């Protein structure tokens, strides 16, 4: 781990290893013996993020993996052009959630027409966030990543289904449909 303190390549390699933990490679039994190393790596990443590095998003995702948030470490993008597909929990229609510079909305995706019947997302109140959403948002704010923090508020906020007009929590629906089996 001392190498990860001073080398972007070492941080990247260690981060990718930790991110791959929930894969079916058969080495999960090695993790309990690495708990101290992972904790040390988490501290290194946390310090590194405070320095507002160029590799903020990668380091942020690696930090999530060290906190066993493998799902979010794998799917979180830079919030400039992110799409999340979810099924409406009420009518089961496929809903596209867009979070990026072009807008933050839910829509029905049509092959020929693009995103139709857009509905603006309702961001979560940062003060009301809890769990991993709160941790992600607070870290992004602390590290001066305002755009990422705003995107996280939308990701953990609510969407309206364009088909049936029901409102649902984006992160909860996405997680329930896509969380890897551990």
C-alpha positions in Angstrom: 0.0 0.0 0.0 2.8 2.5 0.4 3.2 2.5 -3.3 -0.4 3.5 -3.8 0.2 6.7 -1.8 2.6 8.0 -4.4 1.7 6.2 -7.7 -1.4 6.7 -9.8 -0.7 3.4 -11.6 -0.5 1.6 -8.3 -3.8 3.2 -7.1 -5.4 2.3 -10.3 -4.3 -1.3 -10.2 -5.3 -1.8 -6.6 -8.6 0.0 -7.2 -9.5 -2.3 -10.2 -8.7 -5.3 -8.1 -11.0 -4.2 -5.3 -13.7 -3.3 -7.8 -13.6 -6.8 -9.2 -14.4 -8.5 -5.9 -18.0 -9.4 -6.7 -17.1 -11.2 -9.9 -17.3 -15.0 -10.3 -13.5 -15.5 -10.2 -13.5 -17.8 -7.1 -11.1 -15.8 -5.0 -13.5 -14.1 -2.6 -12.2 -16.2 0.3 -8.9 -14.2 0.1 -10.7 -10.9 1.1 -11.0 -11.5 4.9 -7.2 -11.7 5.0 -6.9 -8.4 3.2 -9.2 -6.4 5.4 -6.3 -4.3 6.9 -4.9 -3.6 3.4 -8.3 -2.6 2.1 -8.8 -0.3 5.0 -5.4 1.3 4.5 -6.2 1.7 0.8 -9.5 3.4 1.6 -7.6 5.9 3.8 -5.1 6.5 1.0 -7.9 7.1 -1.5 -9.8 9.4 0.9 -6.6 11.6 1.3 -6.0 11.5 -2.4 -9.5 12.7 -3.2 -9.2 15.6 -0.8 -6.3 16.9 -3.0 -8.8 17.3 -5.9 -6.9 15.1 -8.3 -7.4 14.8 -12.1 -8.4 11.2 -11.6 -11.2 12.1 -9.2 -14.0 9.9 -10.7 -11.8 6.8 -10.9 -10.6 7.3 -7.3 -14.1 8.0 -6.1 -15.3 4.7 -7.7 -12.3 2.9 -6.1 -13.3 4.4 -2.7 -16.8 3.1 -3.1 -15.4 -0.4 -3.8 -13.3 -0.3 -0.6 -16.6 0.4 1.2 -18.1 -2.7 -0.4 -20.4 -0.5 -2.6 -19.4 -2.6 -5.6 -22.6 -1.9 -7.4 -22.2 1.9 -7.4 -18.5 1.7 -8.0 -19.2 -0.2 -11.2 -22.1 1.9 -12.6 -21.4 5.4 -11.6 -20.4 7.6 -14.5 -19.2 11.2 -14.5 -22.8 12.5 -14.6 -22.1 14.3 -17.9 -23.7 11.7 -20.1 -25.2 8.9 -17.9 -28.2 6.7 -18.6 -29.9 4.3 -16.3 -32.5 1.9 -17.4 -35.2 0.9 -14.9 -38.6 -0.8 -15.0 -41.4 1.3 -13.5 -42.3 -0.5 -10.2 -46.0 0.2 -10.9 -46.6 -0.6 -14.6 -43.3 -2.3 -15.5 -42.7 -0.2 -18.6 -39.0 0.4 -19.4 -38.0 3.9 -18.3 -34.7 5.6 -19.3 -33.2 7.9 -16.6 -30.9 10.5 -18.1 -28.5 12.5 -15.9 -26.1 14.7 -17.8 -25.3 18.1 -19.3 -28.3 17.7 -21.7 -30.8 17.2 -18.9 -31.9 15.2 -15.9 -35.1 13.4 -16.8 -37.1 10.2 -17.1 -38.4 9.2 -20.6 -39.6 6.4 -22.7 -36.9 5.5 -25.2 -38.1 5.1 -28.8 -35.8 3.6 -31.4 -36.7 6.2 -34.0 -37.8 9.2 -31.9 -35.2 9.1 -29.1 -36.3 9.9 -25.6 -40.0 10.9 -25.7 -42.4 12.2 -23.0 -39.6 13.5 -20.8 -40.3 14.2 -17.2 -37.9 16.2 -15.1 -36.2 14.3 -12.2 -36.8 15.4 -8.7 -33.5 15.5 -6.9 -33.2 14.3 -3.4 -32.7 16.9 -0.7 -29.0 16.4 0.3 -30.0 16.8 4.0 -32.5 13.9 3.6 -30.0 11.5 2.0 -28.9 8.5 4.0 -26.6 5.5 3.6 -24.5 5.3 0.5 -26.3 8.2 -1.2 -25.4 10.5 1.7 -21.8 9.3 1.8 -21.4 9.7 -2.0 -22.9 13.2 -2.0 -20.9 14.4 1.0 -17.7 13.1 -0.4 -18.4 14.8 -3.8 -19.2 18.1 -2.1 -16.2 17.9 0.2 -13.9 17.3 -2.8 -15.3 20.3 -4.8 -17.1 18.1 -7.3 -20.3 20.1 -7.5 -21.5 18.6 -10.8 -21.0 15.0 -9.4 -22.8 16.0 -6.2 -25.7 17.4 -8.1 -25.9 14.3 -10.3 -25.9 12.1 -7.2 -28.8 14.1 -5.7 -30.7 13.3 -8.9 -29.6 9.7 -9.0 -30.9 9.2 -5.4 -34.0 11.4 -6.1 -37.3 10.5 -7.7 -38.5 10.0 -11.3 -42.0 10.0 -12.7 -43.0 7.2 -15.1 -44.0 8.8 -18.4 -46.4 5.9 -19.0 -48.4 5.8 -15.7 -47.2 8.9 -13.9 -46.2 7.1 -10.7 -43.2 8.4 -8.9 -40.4 6.2 -7.7 -36.9 6.4 -6.2 -34.4 6.0 -9.0 -31.5 4.5 -7.0 -33.7 2.0 -5.3 -35.2 0.7 -8.5 -31.9 0.6 -10.3 -30.2 -1.2 -7.4 -33.0 -3.7 -7.0 -32.8 -4.6 -10.7 -29.0 -4.5 -11.1 -27.2 -5.2 -7.9 -24.8 -8.1 -8.3 -25.4 -11.3 -6.3 -22.9 -11.5 -3.5 
